[in-house]
Amino acid sequence: MDAHEEWIIRGGNVVLEDEVAKMDIAIRDGKIAEIKDRISGMSASKIVEADGQIVMAGVVDMHVHLNEPNFGHWEGFETGSAALAAGGCTAYADMPLNGNPPTVTLDALRHKERLAQGRSAVDYALWGGLVPGRMDQLRALADAGVIAFKAFMSNPGGEGEGRFREVRADELREGMRRIAGLGGLLALHAESDEMTSRLTAEALAAGRTDAAAYALTRPVEAELEAVASALALAEETGCPLHFVHISSPEAVDLIQDAKQRGLDVTLETCPHYLTLSEEDMIRIGPAAKCAPPLRSAFLIEGMWERLKAGAIDFIASDHSPCPEAMKAVTEGDGFFGAWGGIAGAQSTLLLMLEEGWIKRGIPLPQLSKLLSERPAGRFGLGRRKGKIQVGMDADLVLIQPSSPHVLRREDLLQRHRHSPYIGRIFSCSVAATYCRGRLVYTSEGGIVSPGAGRRLTPLKPHTAGRSGEVVAP
């Protein structure tokens, strides 16, 4: 289906801003042209019957690792975007690591732009990085349209010359000062490097290399210490801040308190911090290893309580893939030697429908805000992406609500087919995904429009609650 055709989705249960209503949607030139109880269809080139299906805004996943350049054998734009499209995602942002060189210079950004062009199934944005020794590149990256900047407060892993590195407190302060001056936004991996390094050394010295010991080396206290430190620097510098993959309700509360004091700060959590426990990590093994680690069932319920109360801004996958051999428990290093990162690009929407809507009764409009509207708005994409509204891009996902199935390894479209969600039963399935009115994925045909995605860049400064503009060159 060509994006410039005029066509109609008929009779779907459309998830709007505050309600779900049986409606028709007319799409013209890749945008939503009408939303009505009934549209005649006289001039439509095609009518897609969606009776009984749910029609949601496509997921906007702002935390994805596709690892190009030079680490496309972990995951590249073609396979990673295919998995995202199969999961109902229509726009994503690629993090500045683990590619080499990382996206911390203008040259590296241009290199990644060339690699991405014509290879992504859905629309995409590119992050820039804040690392030691590259402060002079921040303005050039901002001018070239990175969606925001990312920094680590603890060791991000990876070895070799030129790899992405964490920032010390003085470097973080200076980076935040400069990013604030650019009208930019900084996202942080917030764990105390001093605490995690010390506890890791103590565990290894005691001969503990099992999964439970790994969880003990990255406690909630490490997250809280880093979050508190970063919030103090944000208050000092005026830098808009976003916390990635927050894993504990206590950290959510700290950030909420900062919001109440007037700080421009948001947070995301990930499906794995809402659906997988520390016990699951021990049972499943390294496929469920991540940092921060999975938490207790008690803390998971605390996260759901805060999500339902509106204290969590949005959901992102943190899809962090690697070759399956890197997920092996190694002799000597044990669980500690396995690569940390959960491959979940294809499962975000279905997990949130299963655990949020079906099991906990969270309304679909609220879930859509968490998955689409709020991430789009926070990162300057909100005037075209993230909700079903006339004038917006026709980024839509059709969901079959009564389609129970077990996730199988062969269902995954990512490069390496490992995931902690294999074997999980889902009640819903993704029937089709449309990006700017173009059909990119169907459950029967797989990816049908490879390489149709365009790069997105923000036009306006990032301010919590304010949507920006987007261009798609």
Salt bridges, closest charged atoms under 4 A:
GLU6 OE1 - ARG28 NE 3.22
ASP18 OD1 - LYS369 NZ 3.88
ASP24 OD2 - ARG10 NE 3.20
ASP29 OD1 - HIS4 ND1 3.98
GLU34 OE2 - LYS36 NZ 2.95
ASP51 OD1 - LYS22 NZ 2.49
GLU68 OE1 - ARG119 NH1 3.04
GLU75 OE2 - HIS319 NE2 2.82
GLU78 OE2 - ARG119 NE 3.28
ASP94 OD2 - LYS112 NZ 2.78
GLU113 OE1 - ARG110 NH1 2.96
GLU113 OE2 - ARG455 NH1 2.24
ASP123 OD2 - LYS385 NZ 2.64
ASP123 OD1 - ARG436 NH2 2.84
GLU166 OE1 - ARG165 NE 3.67
ASP170 OD1 - ARG168 NE 3.41
GLU171 OE2 - ARG168 NH1 3.20
GLU174 OE2 - ARG177 NH2 2.56
GLU174 OE2 - ARG178 NE 2.82
GLU191 OE1 - HIS189 NE2 2.73
GLU191 OE1 - ARG218 NH2 2.97
GLU194 OE2 - ARG198 NE 3.32
GLU202 OE2 - ARG198 NH1 3.74
ASP210 OD1 - ARG208 NE 2.71
GLU235 OE1 - ARG261 NH2 3.52
GLU236 OE2 - ARG173 NE 2.88
ASP253 OD1 - ARG306 NE 2.85
ASP264 OD1 - ARG378 NH1 2.82
GLU268 OE2 - HIS63 ND1 2.73
GLU268 OE1 - HIS242 NE2 2.84
ASP280 OD1 - ARG283 NH2 2.88
GLU301 OE2 - ARG360 NH2 2.74
GLU305 OE1 - ARG306 NH1 3.94
ASP313 OD2 - LYS259 NZ 2.80
ASP318 OD1 - HIS63 NE2 2.92
ASP318 OD1 - HIS65 NE2 3.15
GLU324 OE1 - ARG409 NH1 3.18
GLU355 OE2 - LYS359 NZ 3.05
GLU355 OE1 - ARG360 NH1 3.17
GLU355 OE2 - ARG424 NH1 3.26
ASP393 OD1 - LYS31 NZ 2.84
ASP393 OD1 - ARG384 NE 3.07
ASP393 OD2 - LYS385 NZ 2.93
ASP395 OD2 - LYS385 NZ 2.76
GLU410 OE2 - ARG408 NH1 3.52
ASP411 OD1 - ARG408 NH2 2.71
GLU469 OE1 - ARG383 NH1 3.82
